[in-house]
Amino acid sequence: MLVNSSMRDAHALNHYLRQRHPLTSVVSYPERGPWGDNRYPGNCTGYLLIDLLATYQPRTVCDPMEGSGTSREVCADMGVVYTGFDLRHGHDSLHDDVGNGYDLIFWHPPYGAMKRYSDDPRDMSGAASLAAFVSLLQQGYQHFFAALGPGGRLAVLMGDMRLRGRYIPFTSEVVQLDRRNLESIIIKRQHNVSSRHTAYSGSFIPILHETLTIFRRPM
Ligand SMILES: C[S@@+](CC[C@H](N)C(=O)[O-])C[C@H]1O[C@@H](n2cnc3c(N)ncnc32)[C@H](O)[C@@H]1O
C-alpha cells in the first residue's frame, strides 16, 4: 500500500502499520489517532479505517456520511482514492448520486435520534420514529450496495441505544439488512463514552460496544 508523503502524521500511521495485528472479530482502539475531528459528535477512530484498508487493500473508497472526515484523512495518508459526502455539505447521500464501482464503502450513519445532527428534513438523525429510521437504513443500504463494484464491500458502523429504559438493537437491524451477502461482524469496544464513568446501581448494564457489519457484493 502506498504511503503518501504529505501525510499529516507519518509517525502515527507507520508505527501503527508496523505493530498492528490482523483484524479479528473483536477490536479495541483506546486512542482515536490524529484523523478527523474528535470534537465532532460520533467521530470514529482512524485506526479502524486503517485496519480495514490494510486488510482489504481497496483501490477506491467511499464514505457517504463522512462527518468530520476521518476516513477522508486516513485514505489521504494511505494513498487510497477517496470519495466522501455528508449532508452538512449539502449532499443527501440517501437519494443523491454517490458514484459507483467502489471497492469499499464505509458507512457510519447516525445512531437513530441519539444525536441530532441538523434540522434538515433529509437528516437520518431526524427520523420521526424507530420504524422510520430503520426504513432509512434499508434505503441507504440498497443505494450504497448498488454503488459497489463486483466483490466490493460495504462496512456499516452502528451502535445500540436505550430509549426510556428499552434496549434498541440497531446493530441487529443492520445484520438483517442483507443476510445473504453478510461477510463479517466485528465487535468494537467503545472508549470515552460517558456511561463508562457512571456508577450504576443494581442490574443496569451499560452499552460499551459498537459493531462493524461487513457485506460483500458477489464477484
Ligand atoms: C456518526 S456521524 C459520522 C462521523 C464520522 N465517521 C466521523 O468520524 O466524523 C453521521 C453523519 O451522517 C450525516 N448524515 C445524516 N443524514 C445524512 C444524509 N441523508 N446524507 C448524508 N449525510 C447524512 C450527519 O451529518 C453526520 O455527519
The ligand as an ORCA input file, in Angstrom:
! r2SCAN-3c Opt
* xyz 0 1
  C     -21.940      9.298     13.053
  S     -21.690     10.707     12.027
  C     -20.278     10.254     11.057
  C     -18.997     10.519     11.831
  C     -17.719     10.275     11.047
  N     -17.476      8.841     10.840
  C     -16.531     10.894     11.730
  O     -15.572     10.167     12.097
  O     -16.525     12.115     11.942
  C     -23.053     10.586     10.910
  C     -23.108     11.649      9.824
  O     -24.236     11.373      8.957
  C     -24.606     12.593      8.349
  N     -25.916     12.421      7.686
  C     -27.134     12.215      8.231
  N     -28.084     12.083      7.281
  C     -27.443     12.195      6.078
  C     -27.877     12.133      4.712
  N     -29.167     11.930      4.386
  N     -26.933     12.287      3.738
  C     -25.623     12.496      4.061
  N     -25.159     12.558      5.332
  C     -26.061     12.409      6.334
  C     -24.559     13.580      9.506
  O     -24.433     14.897      9.038
  C     -23.307     13.097     10.274
  O     -22.168     13.846      9.921
*
